[in-house]
Amino acid sequence: MLGLMAMIGWMALAMVAGAVIISSHTSSTRAANLLASFILIPMTIVIQIQSIFFIAGRWDIVFLFIVALMVVAIALVRTGIAAFDREEILSREHEKINLSAMINTFKTFFA
């Protein structure tokens, strides 16, 4: 039971840290929500693989998964702390629409 609780804790920390990293690199809240949902896919795969080892009673492999999740979560938290800039994120939300820049981008795209 202790291993299960540790796995859930480290998995939650990794998912939140990954969502912070993704949302700090997007330009809108909608894009951040859409991209952060891609964190769920690898975590569901990890849960399914770990459930097989839980059922089989292979606690040594479950422990290795917990250590791997711990390493990934720590790396994502460190990256998230370095990448997160609250002022930049808030300033992006209040940018004005520049019609001429949009037209130039559109022309460049189809040129």
C-alpha positions as CSV (number, residue, x, y, z in Angstrom):
1,M,0.0,0.0,0.0
2,L,2.9,2.3,0.7
3,G,4.3,1.7,-2.8
4,L,0.9,2.5,-4.3
5,M,0.7,5.8,-2.4
6,A,4.3,6.7,-3.4
7,M,3.5,5.9,-7.0
8,I,0.4,8.1,-7.0
9,G,2.2,11.0,-5.4
10,W,5.1,11.0,-7.7
11,M,2.9,10.5,-10.7
12,A,0.7,13.5,-9.7
13,L,3.8,15.6,-9.2
14,A,5.1,14.7,-12.6
15,M,1.8,15.5,-14.3
16,V,1.5,18.9,-12.7
17,A,5.1,19.8,-13.4
18,G,4.7,18.7,-17.0
19,A,1.5,20.8,-17.3
20,V,3.3,23.8,-16.0
21,I,6.1,23.4,-18.5
22,I,3.7,23.0,-21.4
23,S,1.4,25.9,-20.3
24,S,4.4,28.3,-19.9
25,H,5.3,27.8,-23.6
26,T,1.8,28.4,-25.1
27,S,0.2,31.6,-26.1
28,S,-3.3,31.1,-24.8
29,T,-5.2,29.3,-22.1
30,R,-7.0,27.1,-24.5
31,A,-3.8,25.9,-26.1
32,A,-2.3,25.2,-22.7
33,N,-5.4,23.1,-21.8
34,L,-5.3,21.2,-25.0
35,L,-1.5,20.5,-24.9
36,A,-1.5,19.6,-21.2
37,S,-4.0,16.8,-21.9
38,F,-1.2,14.9,-23.7
39,I,0.4,14.3,-20.4
40,L,-2.4,11.9,-19.5
41,I,-1.6,9.5,-22.3
42,P,1.9,8.5,-21.1
43,M,0.7,8.3,-17.5
44,T,-2.2,6.0,-18.3
45,I,0.3,3.7,-20.1
46,V,2.5,3.7,-17.0
47,I,-0.5,3.0,-14.8
48,Q,-1.6,0.1,-17.0
49,I,1.9,-1.4,-17.1
50,Q,2.3,-1.0,-13.3
51,S,-1.1,-2.6,-12.7
52,I,0.2,-5.8,-14.4
53,F,3.2,-5.9,-12.0
54,F,0.9,-5.2,-9.0
55,I,-1.3,-8.1,-10.0
56,A,1.7,-10.4,-10.6
57,G,3.2,-9.4,-7.3
58,R,6.5,-8.2,-8.8
59,W,7.2,-5.6,-6.2
60,D,10.8,-5.2,-7.3
61,I,9.7,-4.0,-10.8
62,V,7.0,-1.8,-9.2
63,F,9.8,-0.2,-7.0
64,L,11.9,0.5,-10.1
65,F,8.9,2.2,-11.7
66,I,8.5,4.3,-8.6
67,V,12.1,5.3,-8.7
68,A,11.8,6.2,-12.4
69,L,8.7,8.3,-11.7
70,M,10.6,10.0,-8.9
71,V,13.5,10.9,-11.3
72,V,11.2,12.1,-14.0
73,A,9.1,14.2,-11.5
74,I,12.2,15.8,-10.1
75,A,13.5,16.6,-13.6
76,L,10.2,18.1,-14.6
77,V,9.9,20.2,-11.5
78,R,13.4,21.6,-12.0
79,T,12.6,22.4,-15.6
80,G,9.2,23.9,-14.7
81,I,10.8,26.2,-12.1
82,A,13.3,27.4,-14.6
83,A,10.8,27.9,-17.4
84,F,7.9,29.4,-15.4
85,D,7.7,33.2,-15.7
86,R,4.4,34.5,-14.3
87,E,4.8,38.0,-15.6
88,E,5.4,36.8,-19.2
89,I,2.4,34.5,-19.1
90,L,0.1,37.3,-17.8
91,S,1.4,39.7,-20.4
92,R,0.7,37.3,-23.2
93,E,-2.9,37.1,-22.2
94,H,-3.3,40.9,-22.8
95,E,-1.6,41.2,-26.1
96,K,-3.6,43.1,-28.7
97,I,-4.5,41.7,-32.0
98,N,-2.3,43.1,-34.8
99,L,-4.2,42.7,-38.1
100,S,-1.3,43.7,-40.3
101,A,1.0,41.2,-38.7
102,M,-1.6,38.5,-39.2
103,I,-2.0,39.4,-42.8
104,N,1.8,39.4,-43.3
105,T,2.0,36.0,-41.6
106,F,-0.7,34.7,-43.8
107,K,1.0,35.9,-47.0
108,T,4.3,34.5,-45.8
109,F,2.7,31.1,-45.2
110,F,1.3,30.9,-48.7
111,A,4.3,32.4,-50.5
